[in-house]
Amino acid sequence: LWERVAPLAGKKQAGSSESIVLAAYPRCHPDVINEEAEKWMNKLKGLVLSCRQLRGEMKLSPATRVPLLTLGDHEFVSQSASFLQALSKLSEVETLQNASEFAAASQNSAVAVQGDVRLALRIKIDLAVERERLNKEIQRLEGEISKAQAKLANPGFVARAPEAVVAQEHQRIVEFSASRDRLAEQLARMAPAH
């Protein structure tokens, strides 16, 4: 890589035998940092992460390309749609203009909120099977929360365990609770109409 890229970057003369071992260590140039580009990339990364989490929650194979529905920040979503599509394994990115249209289109889908953008994967699912899957996952998470709470309620564990282990159990409760709450919200959205 060094032999091919260094001449293009002006770090050495083409054909020079200078080794990377002898080259100066790269220096930071804060004057070329583009704050706007960093904000844009962080926003894109957040959307990609949310899409991947939705895919994971729905147990979708990475090979399965599905459409994504979005609501909010239409300009950013439009600019980043091709990146979002490639990085999140989507067949298309559809931007909707109003909340009622989004609610109707995403009625039986998992929904995520990232900043000011709402995201939903448009897939056809068997609601009964999905409700059962969500219930099982919620029960599993509640079991994990109970285990962590039991450890922390044990004075012997708290007294003998290293501080980092106790902190890790507290963090597990926070993370499992957040996941459980997110799945419970999905389950509530899929409740059969009475």
Secondary structure, DSSP 8 states (H G I E B T S, - for coil): -HHHHHHHTTSS-TT----GGGS------GGG--HHHHHHHHHHHHHHHHHHHHHHHTT--TT--EEEEEES-HHHHHHHHHHHHHHTTEEEEEEESSHHHHHHHTTTS-EEEETTEEEEE-----HHHHHHHHHHHHHHHHHHHHHHHHHHH-HHHHHHS-HHHHHHHHHHHHHHHHHHHHHHHHHHHT----
